[in-house]
């Protein structure tokens, strides 16, 4: 076991080569030491504050003493004046006497000595008070700086009071939106405050950047596991957890896989795809523009890939694993599948599309990703329905090679959208349904839904492609998990666009 420690306090540090059970107890011991150190520091602060209060009293007393000295000096001056006047009278009366000059000199010398002594005492005491107050202020400034650094360190290494491993579990299906709970790595319930996600390494790392002149959201790699919870109140249910570092049982989320290799980052369009023109046409991600629509799936994807010129590469239409990453992170943060209720309604109650950054479009947003639902459907690569009705997925190794899962996609009845009542699980060669959010069962009764967003299943026999999010007129059926699989790749319409991505 590697036993690295901090330089100043000698606190045990975790190491990726250690076993988790080894590091856990060492970290607990370190936090107890850190807490004891904080307690001692607080006690010293209390003592310093008491000393400061005492010093303030002494300053007040000293000020009173100085005032008294001033009064005494004034009285002395008055007495000296009276004495001088008396002596002057005596000097006049004793005119002619030989000792008059000596008497005046003696009196003057004594008065000057007494005045100098009083002035020296007052000056010395004032300087002592000023020096003591200055030393106190310096000591408190140093102490405050130390506390600030300490608090910042604790916040960085603990993400509040919770582990950075966080997840979600649907503990009860149906009811319109299911019942969801945040869980820890073992599937036990936790209740993180909103600020937890603001400081969490995975969420905090999301940021807006310019890539090839397009506004994109930068995603940083994290690790993931899906598992059946073994014990506790949610025993038997499926949990999904993320971790900013790789732990036992965790794998890189598939959105960070490219040609069998892990990548550190990928980029998602901040906005739904826009027409940036050119020859050939390029899809972009720019504010103040209408979404690009009325293109079939194959053409739309080619327009995304047209950005890969002049040394630029990696641009494509966003895919099912990238969309699923956003769905998972937003679900964990909200603790509910009702994204409209938690994040915003979106442009879902009107009769036409608006610009990609319009006010109502922007209410359907999550951590900088604008208009994720409503306005126009967004084509998504990597999941299709075969001509025989089975679900095909890109392999989760980033090879972008389709594999047929053999699972028959729930059907669309031609008039009524359905709702996901239970999520599909199970895995095979190159795929795992726990990597995405797809229904095992559906119902046209919204009250039975575990996710409140609409699901339009397979239709016809031509082989269908995937759209996400719903459009301007879908009302409550729109949302981050809304899914449409009823049209072939050749279909194009004014209410169907896409979203750009880059890896």
HELIX and SHEET records of a PDB file:
HELIX    1   1 UNK A   20  UNK A   93  1                                  74    
HELIX    2   2 UNK A  100  UNK A  158  1                                  59    
HELIX    3   3 UNK A  194  UNK A  199  1                                   6    
HELIX    4   4 UNK A  201  UNK A  204  1                                   4    
HELIX    5   5 UNK A  254  UNK A  256  5                                   3    
HELIX    6   6 UNK A  297  UNK A  305  1                                   9    
HELIX    7   7 UNK A  320  UNK A  334  1                                  15    
HELIX    8   8 UNK A  339  UNK A  342  1                                   4    
HELIX    9   9 UNK A  361  UNK A  363  5                                   3    
HELIX   10  10 UNK A  433  UNK A  435  5                                   3    
HELIX   11  11 UNK A  446  UNK A  448  5                                   3    
HELIX   12  12 UNK A  475  UNK A  477  5                                   3    
SHEET    1   A 5 UNK A 179  UNK A 183  0                                        
SHEET    2   A 5 UNK A 166  UNK A 172 -1                                        
SHEET    3   A 5 UNK A 238  UNK A 243 -1                                        
SHEET    4   A 5 UNK A 223  UNK A 228 -1                                        
SHEET    5   A 5 UNK A 251  UNK A 252 -1                                        
SHEET    1   B 5 UNK A 207  UNK A 211  0                                        
SHEET    2   B 5 UNK A 214  UNK A 220 -1                                        
SHEET    3   B 5 UNK A 265  UNK A 269 -1                                        
SHEET    4   B 5 UNK A 500  UNK A 502 -1                                        
SHEET    5   B 5 UNK A 315  UNK A 317 -1                                        
SHEET    1   C 2 UNK A 257  UNK A 258  0                                        
SHEET    2   C 2 UNK A 261  UNK A 262 -1                                        
SHEET    1   D 2 UNK A 274  UNK A 275  0                                        
SHEET    2   D 2 UNK A 283  UNK A 284 -1                                        
SHEET    1   E 8 UNK A 402  UNK A 408  0                                        
SHEET    2   E 8 UNK A 390  UNK A 394 -1                                        
SHEET    3   E 8 UNK A 377  UNK A 385 -1                                        
SHEET    4   E 8 UNK A 464  UNK A 468 -1                                        
SHEET    5   E 8 UNK A 483  UNK A 484 -1                                        
SHEET    6   E 8 UNK A 454  UNK A 456  1                                        
SHEET    7   E 8 UNK A 418  UNK A 423 -1                                        
SHEET    8   E 8 UNK A 439  UNK A 443 -1                                        
SHEET    1   F 4 UNK A 402  UNK A 408  0                                        
SHEET    2   F 4 UNK A 390  UNK A 394 -1                                        
SHEET    3   F 4 UNK A 377  UNK A 385 -1                                        
SHEET    4   F 4 UNK A 496  UNK A 498  1                                        
SHEET    1   G 2 UNK A 427  UNK A 428  0                                        
SHEET    2   G 2 UNK A 431  UNK A 432 -1                                        
END                                                                             
